Amino acid sequence: MEATAAAAVTGGRVRVLIVAPSLGILGGQAVQAERLRERLAEEPSLEVSFLPINPRLPGLLGKLQAIKYVRTVLTSLAYVALLLWRVRAYDVIHVFSASYVSFVLAPTPAILIAKLYGKRVLLNYHSGEAEDHLRRWRRTAIPTIRLVDEVAVPSGYLVEVFARFRIGARSIYNFIDTTRFRFRARRPLRPVFFSNRNLEPLYNVGCTLRAFQLIRQRFPEATLTVAGDGSQRAELEQLARELDLRGTTFVGRVEQSRMHELYECADIYLNSSDIDNMPVSLLESYAAGLPVVTTDAGGIPHILTHEQTGLMVRRGDHEALAACAIRLLEDDALAERITSNALAACRRYSWEAVREEWLNLYFELAREDSASAHAAALPPRAESKTNA
């Protein structure tokens, strides 16, 4: 604890361990964790390291990880061993978190081991399924979360959700690498659509496909590129065939380093999620100049204003989604206004906008830790004596 006190009081380096999915796991958490690690590594006031929740094992053990249930056991054992070995060397343990079983397998061991070593724990919760998770898993998830020293979430929406369960949380936005995306004014808009959500039920990509069928009735030359993978891929490809969606291409998983190329080729971004938090794909569309048509799931209304920075419809309403897309194609002035406003909004989601918030949070936690260590090191106060 003395090292932490020195870091917080004298301006030395605070040691931060980020515990999160690596890019081997498809999803926004892995992308945000990697971006944050890269940026924080440039900060002279921090010493930052990364511990993946999905460590890759060498040799034969690595081959065994390819077997479904064996993979879970081996990966979990390796992950816990790494936590026990590495956590003790850091001041702040920054734990990324999703919900349900993932919360049990990844954040929970990190929280418990960090508290075992007396470390400060920051829980960075990202899931749009938070309300259902906390309600259904009230007896396990909430007591575990109460062990942490700070909860950070990417949106005001999740701040409100956690408040309903009497858990305080602070909002620090997800950020995008604005240097990777080149804003391109699209005049006029072409009926060239893009979607890159994981192919899982909560993102309801089927709604996007049904909307695209209606769009093609008005614009037969329209195309749709669907990037991403997931448990529903075969089902969604079959749906596209049943709907006779010519012009639809499923490109599978795309490395994050190449995703900007797909934004560059498209003209309109479609999103039809049923459950969501703060989808970075919408912000990347802002930066690239794609007008966004989306459902109103979860925290999306916190980052998109209807008819100002995008067009928004009710969840599950594929007809309204199609109508809004057609409206954009037929109203150049609306499309231009939306993309201009969205580009301006991007400033709130840059590294420069959130950098100080992360640094302040780490140093607050380190300072609290050093204060606790200092109090623990003081000799016990002498009992006062009174004359009888």
N, C-alpha and C positions, 0 to 999 in steps of 0.2 A: 504493500500500500504506500510505502514511502516514495517509491518511484512515481506513482500517480500524483502524489502531493506535489512533488517537484515539478511535474509536467504542468499541473494546473496553476501553481502559484508563481513559478519562475518563468513561465512561458516556454518550457521545454516541449518535447513532442508527446502528444497523446497517442497511445497505441490502440488502434482500432482493428478488430477482427470482424470482417463481413462474412456472415454465414448465410448462404443462399444457393439456389440452383445454379449450376454452370450452364453454359450455352448448349450443353448436350441435351438439356430438357427444353422442349419447345414452349415458349411463353414469354410474357412481358416481364415477369419477375427476373428471369435470367438476363434479359437485355438490360433492365434497369440496374441490376447489381453490377454487371460488367461496366456499364457506363459510369456508374458512381465510383467503382474501384479505380478506373482509369483516371478520372478527374481528381479524386482525393490523393492519388499517388503523386500528383504534382504539387501538393501542399506541403511546404517545409515544416509546418507545425504538427503534422501528423505522421505516424508510421502505420501504414495500412497493409493488411494482408487479407487473403481470401481463403475460406474453407468451404468447399462444395458439399452440398447435402447428398450429392450423387457421385462420390469418388470412384474413379476408374481403377480397378485392381490390375496388377501385372500378371503376365503368364497364364497359367492354368486357371487361376482364380478369375482372371478377366474373361476367359472363355466361359466359365460357369455363370458369369453375370448375364450371359445371353439367354439363360434358361429362366422363364418367367418367375416362378415362385422362389427359386434358388437366388435369383438376382435380388429380390427384396431382402432376404435374410442376410446375404453376404454384404450388400451395400449398407444396410442398417448397422451391422456389426463394425464395418470399417469406419463408418461415419461417427459412431459413438467413440471408437478408439481414438480417432483424430481429435474429437472434442476434448477428451480426457488429456490428451498429450499437449494440445496447443492452446487451449483457452487460458490456462494459467499465466501465459506470457503477455496478456493484453489487459488494457484498462477498461475499454468499452467493447462489449460484444453486440454487434449490430445484426439482428436476426431477421431475415426476410420471412414472411409468413403468408400462406394461403389458408384454406379452411378444411374442415372435416378430417378425413384420415390423414391427409397431408400435414395437417397441424400436429397430429399425434406423432407422426414419423420424423418430422424435421424440426420445427420450432421447439416442441416440448423438450426433447433431450438437450438441446442447446441451452434453453432457459434453466433447466434443472442443474446442469453441470456448471454453468456460469455462476449460479447462485451458490452452489457447493463451494466454489473457489472464492466467493465473496466479490464477484465482479459486477460492474454496472451493466445492465441489460437494456438495450433499446429494441423493442419489437416493432418492426416495420411491416404492418399488415396491409395487404394489397387486394384481397378478394372482394369482388362485388357480391358474394354470397354470405357476407358477414352476418347479416341479421338472422338468416335462417340457421347458420352455423351456431351462433351464440344462443339462440333460442333452443335448438335441438340438443346441443351439447352443453347446456347451462352448467351442469354439475362438474364438468371436467375442464372445459375451455376457459370459463370465466375465472375460476380459482387460479389456473395456470397463468392467465394474462395478468392477474393482480400481483403476481410475483415480480413482474418486470418493473423497471424504474421509470420507463417512459414508453408511450405508445405513439408512433408516428404513422400517419396514413396519407395517401396521395391526394385526398379530396375532402372538401367540406361535407360531402355526402356521407363519408365514413365517420367523420367526426360526429355527425348527428346520430348515426346508427349506434356508435359506441356509447354516446351519452344516454341513449335509451336503456342501456344496461348498466348505467352508473359507472362507466369507465371513461376517464379523461383521455383525450387524444389530441395531438396537434397535427395540423395539416402542413405537409411540405410536398409541393407538387412533384409528380414525375417530370423529368425533363427530357428534351429531345436534343440530338446533335444537329443544331441548325446549320452547321457548316457542311453537312452531308447532303442537304436537300437544296436544290436550286429552284427558286420560285420561277414559274413560267406562266405568263398570262395566256390563257387559252381563249382566243377570239377568232371565230366563234367556237363554242364547245362542240366537240364531236361526241357521238353516242358510244364512247369507249369507256367501259366501266371496270372498276377494280374493287376486290374484296380480299382482305388478308387476315381474317380471324381464324383461330383454330377451329377445326371441323368437329366441334363438340356440341351437345344439345343446348347448352346455355347460350351459345352464340346464334342459334337458329338460322344458319346459313340457308336452310331450305326456304325461308321467307324471302331472302335475296333472290333465289332462283325463280320463285313464283312471281316476284315483282319484275324480274328481267323478262319473263315470258310476256307480260303485258307491255313492257317497253318495246319489245320487238314487233308487236302488232302495229305500233306507231312508227318505229324506226327499224325496218327489217335488216338493215346493215349493221345494227348494234352488236358490239362484242363485250364479253365479260371475262376477265381473268380472275380466277380464284386461286390465291396462294395460301398454303397452309396444309396441315395434315391433322389427323385425329381419328377417333373411333367411328365417326360417321362418314368417312370419305367414300367408301363403297356405296353406302346408301344414298349419298348426295349425287354421286356420279350416275347412279341408276335413275334418280329423280330427274336429272337433267336430260337423260335419254327419253324418259316417259313424257316430259314436257316438250320434247323435240327442240331443245335449246341449241340450235346451231350457233356457232360463234362463241360458245362457252368453252374455256380451256382451264382444266385443273392442272396447275403446275407443281403441286406438291410443296414440300418444305423448301423454303428459300432462306439461305444464310442472311443474317441481318446486315452483313456488309454489302449485300447486293440488293437489298429491298428497295433502296432509293431508285434503282433502275426501273422497277415496275411502276412506281409512282410517276416517274418521268414519262412513261409511255401512255399513261391513262389520262382521262379528262374528268371523270366524276368518281367519287368514292361512295360505295354503298355499304351500310352497316345495318343489320337487323337483329342485334342481340336482344335476348329476353332478360338477361342478368348481366350487369356490368358495373364497373367502378369508374375508372378514368382511362379509357382506351387511348394509348399512345398513338395508335394508328390514325385517330382523328387529328391529333396535333401534327403528326407528320404530313397529313394531307394539307393542313393549313400551310405548313412551311413550303410544300411543293406546288401549291397553287391549285389543288383539286377542290372544288366545292364538295361539301359533304351532305349526303342525305342519310339520315339515321333514325332509328327508333329512340324512344325516350328512356331507355333502361337505366336503372340505378343512378350513378353519378353523372351521366351524360348531360343533363340540364345544367350542371354546375360548370361545364366547360364549353357549352354550345348554346347560343341564343337563337331561337327560331327566327328566320328571315334576316338575321344580322350576321352571324358567323356560320350559318348552315341552315338546312331545312330539317325539321324534326316531326316525326309522326308517332302515334301510339304503338306500343309493342305488339307484334304479331299482325300488323295491318299491312299486308303486302300490296294491296290496291293503293293505299295512300302513299306508300313508298314509291311505287311506280309513277303515280301522278306527280309527285314532287320532282322526280328525276326528269320527267317530260317537261314540267314547268321550267326547269333550269335550261333545258335545251331550246326552249321556245322564247326565253326572256333573257337576252344578252345582258341587259342592264342589271337585272337581279343577280345573275351569276357574277358579274364584275364587282358589284357591291359586296357580295358575300365573301369572295376570295380576298378582296382588299381588306375588309374588316378582320378576316381570319388571320391574315398575315400579320397584322398589327397585334393581334392577340397572342401571337407566338412568343412575344417578348417575355410574357409571364412564365413561359415554360422552357426557358433557356438555362444553361448552367449558371450564367451570371446572375440570374434572378433567384436561384435557390442556394447558391454556394454558401453565402453567409449564414443561412438558416441551419445548414448541416454543421458547419464549423461551430456555431454558437451552441448547438445542441450537444455535440461531443464534449466541448469544454465545460458546459454546465454539468454534465454527468460526471466528468473527471473532477470538477471542483467539489461537487457533493461528496464524491468518494474520498477526496483528500480531507474534507472537513470531518467526515466520519472517522477516518483513520487518526486524525489529530486528536479528536475527542477520546478515542479509545486509548491513545497513548498517554493521556494525562493521568497523574496519580489520583487515587480516589480522594474526594473532598473529605476533610476531617470533620467528624461529628462535632457539633457545637455543644458546649457544656454549660449548664446553668446551675446556679447555686440553689441548694434546697432551702 
